[in-house]
Structure formats: C-alpha cells, structure tokens
Amino acid sequence: MDEINFRCPDVVAQRFWLLCADLGETPGSLLRSFIVDEVKAVDPTFFVELEADTGLDEARVRKGNPPKDRALADVHARRAG
C-alpha cells in the first residue's frame, strides 16, 4: 500500500493528527492497527506479525523509531523505495 489517494475533510484529518500526537503514535501505526482490527472483525483467524513480515519491531514502529539493526534499516529502506 505504497500510495493511496485518500481524500479526507480537513477537520477530520486535523483531529486524526491531534489524536496521533496525543497517543504518541505515528499515523501509519494507527491506520495499520485500524485495518488489522477491521480485518480481524471479519476473519477472526487472521493474524499478522509485523516483525516477521517486515523485519521491523512493532513497538518501535508504533512510536516512529527506526529499527535498531542497521541491516534491517537498510532492508526497510529498499522496500520503501
């Protein structure tokens, strides 16, 4: 999901950014959590492990921290673009 053309009213987007800041979470982590929760609501057997799938530690990603391991950071950078 590299590019999504998502139009959102400014007031909703602003509230979302404020929510992210209040929770100390990155926007991507909140959206990812929402998507996973919605998929699980439809398919209770669905399971995703962020670290196994991406090589990134979920707790660090949620706070916007890069991976500790430089090799993992390089892998992530190559995947990103």
URJOTA-V289515 format. One record per backbone hydrogen bond with DSSP energy under -0.5 kcal/mol. NH is the residue of the N-H (numbers start at 1). CO is the residue of the C=O. E is the energy in kcal/mol with one decimal. If there is no record, write none. Layout:
NH | CO | E
NH | CO | E
This chain:
6 | 4 | -1.3
7 | 5 | -0.6
12 | 9 | -0.6
13 | 9 | -2.4
14 | 10 | -2.9
15 | 11 | -1.8
16 | 12 | -2.3
17 | 13 | -2.5
18 | 14 | -2.2
19 | 15 | -2.5
20 | 16 | -2.6
21 | 17 | -2.2
22 | 18 | -2.8
23 | 19 | -2.3
24 | 20 | -1.0
25 | 20 | -2.2
26 | 62 | -1.6
30 | 26 | -1.9
31 | 27 | -2.4
32 | 28 | -2.7
33 | 29 | -2.4
34 | 30 | -2.3
35 | 31 | -2.6
36 | 32 | -2.7
37 | 33 | -2.6
38 | 34 | -2.3
39 | 35 | -2.4
40 | 36 | -2.7
41 | 37 | -1.8
42 | 38 | -1.1
42 | 39 | -0.6
43 | 39 | -2.9
46 | 43 | -2.3
50 | 48 | -0.6
53 | 49 | -2.3
54 | 50 | -2.7
55 | 50 | -0.5
55 | 51 | -2.1
56 | 50 | -0.6
61 | 57 | -2.3
62 | 58 | -2.6
63 | 59 | -1.0
64 | 61 | -1.5
65 | 60 | -3.1
73 | 69 | -2.1
74 | 70 | -2.3
75 | 71 | -2.0
76 | 72 | -2.7
77 | 73 | -2.5
78 | 74 | -2.2
79 | 75 | -2.3
80 | 76 | -2.3
81 | 77 | -1.1
